[in-house]
Amino acid sequence: MQIYKSDDLVKAQFYDKDVGYENLWAAPLGDNLYRLESIPFFIYGISLHDVVLGLPNEEGILVFSELIKPSGNKTLRARPKQFTVPKN
């Protein structure tokens, strides 16, 4: 595993309609591909070291587009009740 300095990383923005936005550190791999270097706290469906496609929006913010290659890592969460969204 390669270790990156914060100067080598970029912020990628993820959005979920239930929780809003979360920004994660990612390592650029080229061709708009990025490896996640942060553990998501709110966003589901992604994990540390997943490779994702990120595209800049009209404001120049790097926005998650799709999961390209899962890392095989799992993200387990333990949250206080006030940070959970009730399921219907």
PDB file of N, CA, C and O in Angstrom:
ATOM      1  N   MET A   1       0.855  -1.173   0.000  1.00  0.00           N
ATOM      2  CA  MET A   1       0.000   0.000   0.000  1.00  0.00           C
ATOM      3  C   MET A   1       0.899   1.233   0.000  1.00  0.00           C
ATOM      4  O   MET A   1       1.880   1.296   0.740  1.00  0.00           O
ATOM      5  N   GLN A   2       0.558   2.199  -0.826  1.00  0.00           N
ATOM      6  CA  GLN A   2       1.311   3.446  -0.896  1.00  0.00           C
ATOM      7  C   GLN A   2       0.717   4.456   0.078  1.00  0.00           C
ATOM      8  O   GLN A   2      -0.503   4.591   0.171  1.00  0.00           O
ATOM      9  N   ILE A   3       1.568   5.154   0.793  1.00  0.00           N
ATOM     10  CA  ILE A   3       1.130   6.188   1.731  1.00  0.00           C
ATOM     11  C   ILE A   3       1.214   7.541   1.022  1.00  0.00           C
ATOM     12  O   ILE A   3       2.221   7.847   0.384  1.00  0.00           O
ATOM     13  N   TYR A   4       0.170   8.340   1.132  1.00  0.00           N
ATOM     14  CA  TYR A   4       0.117   9.649   0.496  1.00  0.00           C
ATOM     15  C   TYR A   4       0.170  10.750   1.533  1.00  0.00           C
ATOM     16  O   TYR A   4      -0.387  10.623   2.623  1.00  0.00           O
ATOM     17  N   LYS A   5       0.845  11.831   1.185  1.00  0.00           N
ATOM     18  CA  LYS A   5       0.793  13.043   1.996  1.00  0.00           C
ATOM     19  C   LYS A   5      -0.484  13.783   1.609  1.00  0.00           C
ATOM     20  O   LYS A   5      -1.033  13.552   0.531  1.00  0.00           O
ATOM     21  N   SER A   6      -0.955  14.662   2.475  1.00  0.00           N
ATOM     22  CA  SER A   6      -2.176  15.399   2.146  1.00  0.00           C
ATOM     23  C   SER A   6      -1.997  16.243   0.886  1.00  0.00           C
ATOM     24  O   SER A   6      -2.978  16.536   0.203  1.00  0.00           O
ATOM     25  N   ASP A   7      -0.763  16.639   0.564  1.00  0.00           N
ATOM     26  CA  ASP A   7      -0.518  17.398  -0.665  1.00  0.00           C
ATOM     27  C   ASP A   7      -0.806  16.569  -1.915  1.00  0.00           C
ATOM     28  O   ASP A   7      -1.091  17.130  -2.973  1.00  0.00           O
ATOM     29  N   ASP A   8      -0.737  15.253  -1.807  1.00  0.00           N
ATOM     30  CA  ASP A   8      -0.970  14.357  -2.939  1.00  0.00           C
ATOM     31  C   ASP A   8      -2.446  13.992  -3.082  1.00  0.00           C
ATOM     32  O   ASP A   8      -2.833  13.394  -4.086  1.00  0.00           O
ATOM     33  N   LEU A   9      -3.271  14.336  -2.105  1.00  0.00           N
ATOM     34  CA  LEU A   9      -4.667  13.926  -2.095  1.00  0.00           C
ATOM     35  C   LEU A   9      -5.584  15.074  -2.497  1.00  0.00           C
ATOM     36  O   LEU A   9      -5.224  16.247  -2.395  1.00  0.00           O
ATOM     37  N   VAL A  10      -6.762  14.712  -2.952  1.00  0.00           N
ATOM     38  CA  VAL A  10      -7.796  15.686  -3.288  1.00  0.00           C
ATOM     39  C   VAL A  10      -9.057  15.318  -2.512  1.00  0.00           C
ATOM     40  O   VAL A  10      -9.212  14.191  -2.043  1.00  0.00           O
ATOM     41  N   LYS A  11      -9.946  16.291  -2.388  1.00  0.00           N
ATOM     42  CA  LYS A  11     -11.239  16.027  -1.745  1.00  0.00           C
ATOM     43  C   LYS A  11     -12.248  15.652  -2.817  1.00  0.00           C
ATOM     44  O   LYS A  11     -12.352  16.325  -3.843  1.00  0.00           O
ATOM     45  N   ALA A  12     -12.986  14.582  -2.582  1.00  0.00           N
ATOM     46  CA  ALA A  12     -14.066  14.158  -3.474  1.00  0.00           C
ATOM     47  C   ALA A  12     -15.370  14.273  -2.704  1.00  0.00           C
ATOM     48  O   ALA A  12     -15.459  13.854  -1.550  1.00  0.00           O
ATOM     49  N   GLN A  13     -16.376  14.840  -3.344  1.00  0.00           N
ATOM     50  CA  GLN A  13     -17.656  15.064  -2.687  1.00  0.00           C
ATOM     51  C   GLN A  13     -18.640  13.953  -3.052  1.00  0.00           C
ATOM     52  O   GLN A  13     -18.808  13.601  -4.219  1.00  0.00           O
ATOM     53  N   PHE A  14     -19.276  13.418  -2.025  1.00  0.00           N
ATOM     54  CA  PHE A  14     -20.291  12.382  -2.184  1.00  0.00           C
ATOM     55  C   PHE A  14     -21.610  12.936  -1.677  1.00  0.00           C
ATOM     56  O   PHE A  14     -21.634  13.752  -0.756  1.00  0.00           O
ATOM     57  N   TYR A  15     -22.714  12.490  -2.280  1.00  0.00           N
ATOM     58  CA  TYR A  15     -24.030  12.981  -1.880  1.00  0.00           C
ATOM     59  C   TYR A  15     -24.977  11.813  -1.680  1.00  0.00           C
ATOM     60  O   TYR A  15     -24.998  10.870  -2.472  1.00  0.00           O
ATOM     61  N   ASP A  16     -25.755  11.885  -0.620  1.00  0.00           N
ATOM     62  CA  ASP A  16     -26.828  10.940  -0.349  1.00  0.00           C
ATOM     63  C   ASP A  16     -28.055  11.759   0.020  1.00  0.00           C
ATOM     64  O   ASP A  16     -27.964  12.661   0.852  1.00  0.00           O
ATOM     65  N   LYS A  17     -29.202  11.461  -0.584  1.00  0.00           N
ATOM     66  CA  LYS A  17     -30.404  12.267  -0.356  1.00  0.00           C
ATOM     67  C   LYS A  17     -30.859  12.250   1.095  1.00  0.00           C
ATOM     68  O   LYS A  17     -31.514  13.191   1.543  1.00  0.00           O
ATOM     69  N   ASP A  18     -30.526  11.203   1.836  1.00  0.00           N
ATOM     70  CA  ASP A  18     -30.953  11.103   3.236  1.00  0.00           C
ATOM     71  C   ASP A  18     -30.032  11.835   4.210  1.00  0.00           C
ATOM     72  O   ASP A  18     -30.481  12.290   5.262  1.00  0.00           O
ATOM     73  N   VAL A  19     -28.743  11.953   3.867  1.00  0.00           N
ATOM     74  CA  VAL A  19     -27.802  12.554   4.824  1.00  0.00           C
ATOM     75  C   VAL A  19     -27.096  13.798   4.306  1.00  0.00           C
ATOM     76  O   VAL A  19     -26.506  14.542   5.090  1.00  0.00           O
ATOM     77  N   GLY A  20     -27.146  14.034   3.013  1.00  0.00           N
ATOM     78  CA  GLY A  20     -26.492  15.217   2.457  1.00  0.00           C
ATOM     79  C   GLY A  20     -25.125  14.895   1.892  1.00  0.00           C
ATOM     80  O   GLY A  20     -24.910  13.832   1.310  1.00  0.00           O
ATOM     81  N   TYR A  21     -24.193  15.839   2.072  1.00  0.00           N
ATOM     82  CA  TYR A  21     -22.864  15.750   1.463  1.00  0.00           C
ATOM     83  C   TYR A  21     -21.821  15.269   2.466  1.00  0.00           C
ATOM     84  O   TYR A  21     -21.894  15.549   3.663  1.00  0.00           O
ATOM     85  N   GLU A  22     -20.844  14.532   1.930  1.00  0.00           N
ATOM     86  CA  GLU A  22     -19.669  14.138   2.705  1.00  0.00           C
ATOM     87  C   GLU A  22     -18.463  14.249   1.782  1.00  0.00           C
ATOM     88  O   GLU A  22     -18.511  13.786   0.642  1.00  0.00           O
ATOM     89  N   ASN A  23     -17.387  14.855   2.259  1.00  0.00           N
ATOM     90  CA  ASN A  23     -16.152  14.985   1.492  1.00  0.00           C
ATOM     91  C   ASN A  23     -15.125  13.994   2.025  1.00  0.00           C
ATOM     92  O   ASN A  23     -14.900  13.900   3.231  1.00  0.00           O
ATOM     93  N   LEU A  24     -14.507  13.257   1.105  1.00  0.00           N
ATOM     94  CA  LEU A  24     -13.508  12.255   1.468  1.00  0.00           C
ATOM     95  C   LEU A  24     -12.206  12.534   0.723  1.00  0.00           C
ATOM     96  O   LEU A  24     -12.215  13.034  -0.401  1.00  0.00           O
ATOM     97  N   TRP A  25     -11.086  12.203   1.365  1.00  0.00           N
ATOM     98  CA  TRP A  25      -9.788  12.310   0.707  1.00  0.00           C
ATOM     99  C   TRP A  25      -9.648  11.177  -0.300  1.00  0.00           C
ATOM    100  O   TRP A  25     -10.071  10.048  -0.051  1.00  0.00           O
ATOM    101  N   ALA A  26      -9.041  11.503  -1.451  1.00  0.00           N
ATOM    102  CA  ALA A  26      -8.846  10.504  -2.499  1.00  0.00           C
ATOM    103  C   ALA A  26      -7.515  10.750  -3.199  1.00  0.00           C
ATOM    104  O   ALA A  26      -7.069  11.889  -3.332  1.00  0.00           O
ATOM    105  N   ALA A  27      -6.892   9.668  -3.641  1.00  0.00           N
ATOM    106  CA  ALA A  27      -5.626   9.742  -4.372  1.00  0.00           C
ATOM    107  C   ALA A  27      -5.906   9.669  -5.869  1.00  0.00           C
ATOM    108  O   ALA A  27      -6.524   8.710  -6.332  1.00  0.00           O
ATOM    109  N   PRO A  28      -5.461  10.670  -6.637  1.00  0.00           N
ATOM    110  CA  PRO A  28      -5.663  10.637  -8.085  1.00  0.00           C
ATOM    111  C   PRO A  28      -4.873   9.498  -8.727  1.00  0.00           C
ATOM    112  O   PRO A  28      -3.694   9.301  -8.431  1.00  0.00           O
ATOM    113  N   LEU A  29      -5.542   8.748  -9.614  1.00  0.00           N
ATOM    114  CA  LEU A  29      -4.903   7.640 -10.320  1.00  0.00           C
ATOM    115  C   LEU A  29      -4.772   7.926 -11.812  1.00  0.00           C
ATOM    116  O   LEU A  29      -4.144   7.155 -12.537  1.00  0.00           O
ATOM    117  N   GLY A  30      -5.356   9.024 -12.274  1.00  0.00           N
ATOM    118  CA  GLY A  30      -5.368   9.351 -13.695  1.00  0.00           C
ATOM    119  C   GLY A  30      -6.703   8.976 -14.320  1.00  0.00           C
ATOM    120  O   GLY A  30      -7.438   8.150 -13.778  1.00  0.00           O
ATOM    121  N   ASP A  31      -7.014   9.580 -15.456  1.00  0.00           N
ATOM    122  CA  ASP A  31      -8.255   9.311 -16.203  1.00  0.00           C
ATOM    123  C   ASP A  31      -9.505   9.479 -15.342  1.00  0.00           C
ATOM    124  O   ASP A  31     -10.457   8.710 -15.474  1.00  0.00           O
ATOM    125  N   ASN A  32      -9.507  10.481 -14.460  1.00  0.00           N
ATOM    126  CA  ASN A  32     -10.645  10.771 -13.568  1.00  0.00           C
ATOM    127  C   ASN A  32     -10.942   9.653 -12.571  1.00  0.00           C
ATOM    128  O   ASN A  32     -12.045   9.584 -12.029  1.00  0.00           O
ATOM    129  N   LEU A  33      -9.963   8.777 -12.327  1.00  0.00           N
ATOM    130  CA  LEU A  33     -10.121   7.715 -11.332  1.00  0.00           C
ATOM    131  C   LEU A  33      -9.402   8.122 -10.055  1.00  0.00           C
ATOM    132  O   LEU A  33      -8.348   8.757 -10.092  1.00  0.00           O
ATOM    133  N   TYR A  34      -9.997   7.739  -8.911  1.00  0.00           N
ATOM    134  CA  TYR A  34      -9.467   8.099  -7.595  1.00  0.00           C
ATOM    135  C   TYR A  34      -9.636   6.931  -6.647  1.00  0.00           C
ATOM    136  O   TYR A  34     -10.653   6.237  -6.671  1.00  0.00           O
ATOM    137  N   ARG A  35      -8.613   6.715  -5.794  1.00  0.00           N
ATOM    138  CA  ARG A  35      -8.705   5.697  -4.740  1.00  0.00           C
ATOM    139  C   ARG A  35      -9.020   6.410  -3.433  1.00  0.00           C
ATOM    140  O   ARG A  35      -8.316   7.337  -3.033  1.00  0.00           O
ATOM    141  N   LEU A  36     -10.084   5.968  -2.776  1.00  0.00           N
ATOM    142  CA  LEU A  36     -10.494   6.605  -1.531  1.00  0.00           C
ATOM    143  C   LEU A  36      -9.486   6.326  -0.438  1.00  0.00           C
ATOM    144  O   LEU A  36      -9.097   5.180  -0.210  1.00  0.00           O
ATOM    145  N   GLU A  37      -9.062   7.390   0.240  1.00  0.00           N
ATOM    146  CA  GLU A  37      -8.085   7.296   1.322  1.00  0.00           C
ATOM    147  C   GLU A  37      -8.691   7.712   2.660  1.00  0.00           C
ATOM    148  O   GLU A  37      -7.968   7.901   3.638  1.00  0.00           O
ATOM    149  N   SER A  38     -10.006   7.854   2.706  1.00  0.00           N
ATOM    150  CA  SER A  38     -10.740   8.163   3.935  1.00  0.00           C
ATOM    151  C   SER A  38     -11.823   7.113   4.135  1.00  0.00           C
ATOM    152  O   SER A  38     -12.320   6.525   3.175  1.00  0.00           O
ATOM    153  N   ILE A  39     -12.175   6.889   5.370  1.00  0.00           N
ATOM    154  CA  ILE A  39     -13.282   5.985   5.688  1.00  0.00           C
ATOM    155  C   ILE A  39     -14.566   6.813   5.727  1.00  0.00           C
ATOM    156  O   ILE A  39     -14.648   7.782   6.480  1.00  0.00           O
ATOM    157  N   PRO A  40     -15.570   6.445   4.925  1.00  0.00           N
ATOM    158  CA  PRO A  40     -16.813   7.220   4.941  1.00  0.00           C
ATOM    159  C   PRO A  40     -17.540   7.071   6.271  1.00  0.00           C
ATOM    160  O   PRO A  40     -17.586   5.988   6.853  1.00  0.00           O
ATOM    161  N   PHE A  41     -18.105   8.175   6.738  1.00  0.00           N
ATOM    162  CA  PHE A  41     -18.856   8.147   7.990  1.00  0.00           C
ATOM    163  C   PHE A  41     -20.354   8.059   7.730  1.00  0.00           C
ATOM    164  O   PHE A  41     -21.064   7.326   8.418  1.00  0.00           O
ATOM    165  N   PHE A  42     -20.836   8.805   6.738  1.00  0.00           N
ATOM    166  CA  PHE A  42     -22.268   8.852   6.452  1.00  0.00           C
ATOM    167  C   PHE A  42     -22.666   8.109   5.178  1.00  0.00           C
ATOM    168  O   PHE A  42     -23.742   7.513   5.133  1.00  0.00           O
ATOM    169  N   ILE A  43     -21.840   8.130   4.162  1.00  0.00           N
ATOM    170  CA  ILE A  43     -22.207   7.608   2.850  1.00  0.00           C
ATOM    171  C   ILE A  43     -22.029   6.087   2.812  1.00  0.00           C
ATOM    172  O   ILE A  43     -20.985   5.559   3.196  1.00  0.00           O
ATOM    173  N   TYR A  44     -23.054   5.409   2.347  1.00  0.00           N
ATOM    174  CA  TYR A  44     -23.019   3.950   2.218  1.00  0.00           C
ATOM    175  C   TYR A  44     -22.656   3.554   0.789  1.00  0.00           C
ATOM    176  O   TYR A  44     -22.788   4.357  -0.134  1.00  0.00           O
ATOM    177  N   GLY A  45     -22.197   2.314   0.609  1.00  0.00           N
ATOM    178  CA  GLY A  45     -21.908   1.777  -0.711  1.00  0.00           C
ATOM    179  C   GLY A  45     -20.487   1.986  -1.180  1.00  0.00           C
ATOM    180  O   GLY A  45     -20.138   1.591  -2.292  1.00  0.00           O
ATOM    181  N   ILE A  46     -19.651   2.607  -0.345  1.00  0.00           N
ATOM    182  CA  ILE A  46     -18.240   2.799  -0.658  1.00  0.00           C
ATOM    183  C   ILE A  46     -17.421   2.509   0.595  1.00  0.00           C
ATOM    184  O   ILE A  46     -17.924   2.591   1.715  1.00  0.00           O
ATOM    185  N   SER A  47     -16.150   2.167   0.385  1.00  0.00           N
ATOM    186  CA  SER A  47     -15.260   1.874   1.507  1.00  0.00           C
ATOM    187  C   SER A  47     -13.849   2.361   1.196  1.00  0.00           C
ATOM    188  O   SER A  47     -13.541   2.723   0.061  1.00  0.00           O
ATOM    189  N   LEU A  48     -13.000   2.365   2.217  1.00  0.00           N
ATOM    190  CA  LEU A  48     -11.602   2.735   2.093  1.00  0.00           C
ATOM    191  C   LEU A  48     -10.950   1.957   0.955  1.00  0.00           C
ATOM    192  O   LEU A  48     -11.119   0.742   0.851  1.00  0.00           O
ATOM    193  N   HIS A  49     -10.206   2.658   0.104  1.00  0.00           N
ATOM    194  CA  HIS A  49      -9.430   2.134  -1.022  1.00  0.00           C
ATOM    195  C   HIS A  49     -10.261   1.692  -2.226  1.00  0.00           C
ATOM    196  O   HIS A  49      -9.703   1.139  -3.174  1.00  0.00           O
ATOM    197  N   ASP A  50     -11.584   1.919  -2.219  1.00  0.00           N
ATOM    198  CA  ASP A  50     -12.363   1.710  -3.434  1.00  0.00           C
ATOM    199  C   ASP A  50     -11.855   2.679  -4.495  1.00  0.00           C
ATOM    200  O   ASP A  50     -11.405   3.778  -4.173  1.00  0.00           O
ATOM    201  N   VAL A  51     -11.927   2.273  -5.758  1.00  0.00           N
ATOM    202  CA  VAL A  51     -11.589   3.158  -6.872  1.00  0.00           C
ATOM    203  C   VAL A  51     -12.903   3.686  -7.438  1.00  0.00           C
ATOM    204  O   VAL A  51     -13.806   2.920  -7.775  1.00  0.00           O
ATOM    205  N   VAL A  52     -12.991   5.010  -7.535  1.00  0.00           N
ATOM    206  CA  VAL A  52     -14.218   5.654  -7.995  1.00  0.00           C
ATOM    207  C   VAL A  52     -13.910   6.583  -9.163  1.00  0.00           C
ATOM    208  O   VAL A  52     -12.774   7.016  -9.352  1.00  0.00           O
ATOM    209  N   LEU A  53     -14.947   6.876  -9.937  1.00  0.00           N
ATOM    210  CA  LEU A  53     -14.858   7.878 -10.986  1.00  0.00           C
ATOM    211  C   LEU A  53     -15.319   9.194 -10.391  1.00  0.00           C
ATOM    212  O   LEU A  53     -16.398   9.270  -9.804  1.00  0.00           O
ATOM    213  N   GLY A  54     -14.508  10.231 -10.538  1.00  0.00           N
ATOM    214  CA  GLY A  54     -14.854  11.551 -10.036  1.00  0.00           C
ATOM    215  C   GLY A  54     -14.756  12.577 -11.145  1.00  0.00           C
ATOM    216  O   GLY A  54     -13.769  12.619 -11.880  1.00  0.00           O
ATOM    217  N   LEU A  55     -15.786  13.408 -11.262  1.00  0.00           N
ATOM    218  CA  LEU A  55     -15.809  14.429 -12.307  1.00  0.00           C
ATOM    219  C   LEU A  55     -16.064  15.788 -11.679  1.00  0.00           C
ATOM    220  O   LEU A  55     -16.867  15.891 -10.752  1.00  0.00           O
ATOM    221  N   PRO A  56     -15.397  16.840 -12.163  1.00  0.00           N
ATOM    222  CA  PRO A  56     -15.643  18.173 -11.602  1.00  0.00           C
ATOM    223  C   PRO A  56     -17.023  18.688 -12.018  1.00  0.00           C
ATOM    224  O   PRO A  56     -17.446  18.515 -13.161  1.00  0.00           O
ATOM    225  N   ASN A  57     -17.719  19.325 -11.064  1.00  0.00           N
ATOM    226  CA  ASN A  57     -19.005  19.939 -11.396  1.00  0.00           C
ATOM    227  C   ASN A  57     -18.769  21.350 -11.928  1.00  0.00           C
ATOM    228  O   ASN A  57     -17.622  21.744 -12.138  1.00  0.00           O
ATOM    229  N   GLU A  58     -19.834  22.113 -12.148  1.00  0.00           N
ATOM    230  CA  GLU A  58     -19.701  23.451 -12.733  1.00  0.00           C
ATOM    231  C   GLU A  58     -18.928  24.416 -11.847  1.00  0.00           C
ATOM    232  O   GLU A  58     -18.398  25.409 -12.343  1.00  0.00           O
ATOM    233  N   GLU A  59     -18.850  24.141 -10.514  1.00  0.00           N
ATOM    234  CA  GLU A  59     -18.058  24.978  -9.607  1.00  0.00           C
ATOM    235  C   GLU A  59     -16.620  24.489  -9.464  1.00  0.00           C
ATOM    236  O   GLU A  59     -15.829  25.085  -8.732  1.00  0.00           O
ATOM    237  N   GLY A  60     -16.278  23.390 -10.170  1.00  0.00           N
ATOM    238  CA  GLY A  60     -14.936  22.844 -10.089  1.00  0.00           C
ATOM    239  C   GLY A  60     -14.727  21.877  -8.934  1.00  0.00           C
ATOM    240  O   GLY A  60     -13.597  21.460  -8.680  1.00  0.00           O
ATOM    241  N   ILE A  61     -15.805  21.509  -8.224  1.00  0.00           N
ATOM    242  CA  ILE A  61     -15.720  20.558  -7.111  1.00  0.00           C
ATOM    243  C   ILE A  61     -15.720  19.145  -7.681  1.00  0.00           C
ATOM    244  O   ILE A  61     -16.562  18.807  -8.512  1.00  0.00           O
ATOM    245  N   LEU A  62     -14.776  18.320  -7.233  1.00  0.00           N
ATOM    246  CA  LEU A  62     -14.708  16.935  -7.673  1.00  0.00           C
ATOM    247  C   LEU A  62     -15.860  16.157  -7.050  1.00  0.00           C
ATOM    248  O   LEU A  62     -15.972  16.070  -5.827  1.00  0.00           O
ATOM    249  N   VAL A  63     -16.710  15.596  -7.894  1.00  0.00           N
ATOM    250  CA  VAL A  63     -17.920  14.919  -7.429  1.00  0.00           C
ATOM    251  C   VAL A  63     -17.871  13.444  -7.827  1.00  0.00           C
ATOM    252  O   VAL A  63     -17.535  13.106  -8.962  1.00  0.00           O
ATOM    253  N   PHE A  64     -18.213  12.570  -6.874  1.00  0.00           N
ATOM    254  CA  PHE A  64     -18.301  11.143  -7.117  1.00  0.00           C
ATOM    255  C   PHE A  64     -19.304  10.876  -8.226  1.00  0.00           C
ATOM    256  O   PHE A  64     -20.400  11.437  -8.221  1.00  0.00           O
ATOM    257  N   SER A  65     -18.938  10.023  -9.177  1.00  0.00           N
ATOM    258  CA  SER A  65     -19.832   9.669 -10.268  1.00  0.00           C
ATOM    259  C   SER A  65     -20.255   8.205 -10.183  1.00  0.00           C
ATOM    260  O   SER A  65     -21.441   7.889 -10.280  1.00  0.00           O
ATOM    261  N   GLU A  66     -19.264   7.301  -9.998  1.00  0.00           N
ATOM    262  CA  GLU A  66     -19.621   5.889  -9.870  1.00  0.00           C
ATOM    263  C   GLU A  66     -18.476   5.096  -9.254  1.00  0.00           C
ATOM    264  O   GLU A  66     -17.314   5.494  -9.328  1.00  0.00           O
ATOM    265  N   LEU A  67     -18.822   3.978  -8.652  1.00  0.00           N
ATOM    266  CA  LEU A  67     -17.838   3.038  -8.119  1.00  0.00           C
ATOM    267  C   LEU A  67     -17.296   2.236  -9.290  1.00  0.00           C
ATOM    268  O   LEU A  67     -18.061   1.625 -10.036  1.00  0.00           O
ATOM    269  N   ILE A  68     -15.976   2.238  -9.453  1.00  0.00           N
ATOM    270  CA  ILE A  68     -15.346   1.526 -10.560  1.00  0.00           C
ATOM    271  C   ILE A  68     -14.819   0.167 -10.116  1.00  0.00           C
ATOM    272  O   ILE A  68     -15.041  -0.843 -10.784  1.00  0.00           O
ATOM    273  N   LYS A  69     -14.116   0.149  -8.978  1.00  0.00           N
ATOM    274  CA  LYS A  69     -13.517  -1.106  -8.510  1.00  0.00           C
ATOM    275  C   LYS A  69     -13.575  -1.152  -6.988  1.00  0.00           C
ATOM    276  O   LYS A  69     -12.860  -0.402  -6.323  1.00  0.00           O
ATOM    277  N   PRO A  70     -14.418  -2.023  -6.424  1.00  0.00           N
ATOM    278  CA  PRO A  70     -14.454  -2.162  -4.966  1.00  0.00           C
ATOM    279  C   PRO A  70     -13.123  -2.702  -4.453  1.00  0.00           C
ATOM    280  O   PRO A  70     -12.487  -3.531  -5.104  1.00  0.00           O
ATOM    281  N   SER A  71     -12.713  -2.230  -3.294  1.00  0.00           N
ATOM    282  CA  SER A  71     -11.443  -2.659  -2.700  1.00  0.00           C
ATOM    283  C   SER A  71     -11.552  -4.003  -2.002  1.00  0.00           C
ATOM    284  O   SER A  71     -10.546  -4.679  -1.785  1.00  0.00           O
ATOM    285  N   GLY A  72     -12.760  -4.386  -1.653  1.00  0.00           N
ATOM    286  CA  GLY A  72     -12.946  -5.588  -0.833  1.00  0.00           C
ATOM    287  C   GLY A  72     -13.028  -5.241   0.644  1.00  0.00           C
ATOM    288  O   GLY A  72     -13.339  -6.104   1.465  1.00  0.00           O
ATOM    289  N   ASN A  73     -12.752  -3.982   0.996  1.00  0.00           N
ATOM    290  CA  ASN A  73     -12.885  -3.535   2.382  1.00  0.00           C
ATOM    291  C   ASN A  73     -14.350  -3.353   2.741  1.00  0.00           C
ATOM    292  O   ASN A  73     -15.185  -3.098   1.874  1.00  0.00           O
ATOM    293  N   LYS A  74     -14.649  -3.484   3.999  1.00  0.00           N
ATOM    294  CA  LYS A  74     -15.991  -3.250   4.525  1.00  0.00           C
ATOM    295  C   LYS A  74     -15.924  -2.072   5.493  1.00  0.00           C
ATOM    296  O   LYS A  74     -14.910  -1.852   6.156  1.00  0.00           O
ATOM    297  N   THR A  75     -17.010  -1.328   5.563  1.00  0.00           N
ATOM    298  CA  THR A  75     -17.099  -0.216   6.503  1.00  0.00           C
ATOM    299  C   THR A  75     -18.168  -0.552   7.527  1.00  0.00           C
ATOM    300  O   THR A  75     -19.344  -0.692   7.189  1.00  0.00           O
ATOM    301  N   LEU A  76     -17.756  -0.680   8.773  1.00  0.00           N
ATOM    302  CA  LEU A  76     -18.694  -0.944   9.870  1.00  0.00           C
ATOM    303  C   LEU A  76     -18.872   0.346  10.643  1.00  0.00           C
ATOM    304  O   LEU A  76     -17.911   1.077  10.885  1.00  0.00           O
ATOM    305  N   ARG A  77     -20.111   0.620  11.030  1.00  0.00           N
ATOM    306  CA  ARG A  77     -20.398   1.884  11.715  1.00  0.00           C
ATOM    307  C   ARG A  77     -21.129   1.620  13.025  1.00  0.00           C
ATOM    308  O   ARG A  77     -21.976   0.732  13.125  1.00  0.00           O
ATOM    309  N   ALA A  78     -20.781   2.402  14.004  1.00  0.00           N
ATOM    310  CA  ALA A  78     -21.518   2.443  15.276  1.00  0.00           C
ATOM    311  C   ALA A  78     -21.841   3.906  15.508  1.00  0.00           C
ATOM    312  O   ALA A  78     -20.941   4.723  15.701  1.00  0.00           O
ATOM    313  N   ARG A  79     -23.137   4.240  15.489  1.00  0.00           N
ATOM    314  CA  ARG A  79     -23.547   5.641  15.596  1.00  0.00           C
ATOM    315  C   ARG A  79     -24.570   5.830  16.690  1.00  0.00           C
ATOM    316  O   ARG A  79     -25.376   4.943  16.967  1.00  0.00           O
ATOM    317  N   PRO A  80     -24.530   7.002  17.315  1.00  0.00           N
ATOM    318  CA  PRO A  80     -25.600   7.349  18.239  1.00  0.00           C
ATOM    319  C   PRO A  80     -26.917   7.459  17.465  1.00  0.00           C
ATOM    320  O   PRO A  80     -26.914   7.736  16.266  1.00  0.00           O
ATOM    321  N   LYS A  81     -28.015   7.247  18.139  1.00  0.00           N
ATOM    322  CA  LYS A  81     -29.325   7.239  17.505  1.00  0.00           C
ATOM    323  C   LYS A  81     -29.624   8.541  16.750  1.00  0.00           C
ATOM    324  O   LYS A  81     -30.276   8.501  15.707  1.00  0.00           O
ATOM    325  N   GLN A  82     -29.161   9.697  17.253  1.00  0.00           N
ATOM    326  CA  GLN A  82     -29.464  10.968  16.601  1.00  0.00           C
ATOM    327  C   GLN A  82     -28.811  11.085  15.213  1.00  0.00           C
ATOM    328  O   GLN A  82     -29.178  11.976  14.447  1.00  0.00           O
ATOM    329  N   PHE A  83     -27.858  10.211  14.874  1.00  0.00           N
ATOM    330  CA  PHE A  83     -27.218  10.235  13.556  1.00  0.00           C
ATOM    331  C   PHE A  83     -27.758   9.175  12.620  1.00  0.00           C
ATOM    332  O   PHE A  83     -27.165   8.945  11.566  1.00  0.00           O
ATOM    333  N   THR A  84     -28.841   8.529  12.953  1.00  0.00           N
ATOM    334  CA  THR A  84     -29.395   7.505  12.090  1.00  0.00           C
ATOM    335  C   THR A  84     -30.666   8.016  11.425  1.00  0.00           C
ATOM    336  O   THR A  84     -31.352   8.893  11.949  1.00  0.00           O
ATOM    337  N   VAL A  85     -30.960   7.460  10.280  1.00  0.00           N
ATOM    338  CA  VAL A  85     -32.179   7.804   9.547  1.00  0.00           C
ATOM    339  C   VAL A  85     -33.148   6.655   9.726  1.00  0.00           C
ATOM    340  O   VAL A  85     -32.812   5.513   9.411  1.00  0.00           O
ATOM    341  N   PRO A  86     -34.361   6.934  10.231  1.00  0.00           N
ATOM    342  CA  PRO A  86     -35.326   5.845  10.429  1.00  0.00           C
ATOM    343  C   PRO A  86     -35.705   5.209   9.103  1.00  0.00           C
ATOM    344  O   PRO A  86     -35.904   5.911   8.111  1.00  0.00           O
ATOM    345  N   LYS A  87     -35.807   3.905   9.076  1.00  0.00           N
ATOM    346  CA  LYS A  87     -36.236   3.145   7.905  1.00  0.00           C
ATOM    347  C   LYS A  87     -37.744   2.913   8.019  1.00  0.00           C
ATOM    348  O   LYS A  87     -38.257   2.577   9.087  1.00  0.00           O
ATOM    349  N   ASN A  88     -38.428   3.096   6.919  1.00  0.00           N
ATOM    350  CA  ASN A  88     -39.871   2.854   6.893  1.00  0.00           C
ATOM    351  C   ASN A  88     -40.194   1.423   6.610  1.00  0.00           C
ATOM    352  O   ASN A  88     -41.367   1.054   6.554  1.00  0.00           O
TER     353      ASN A  88
END
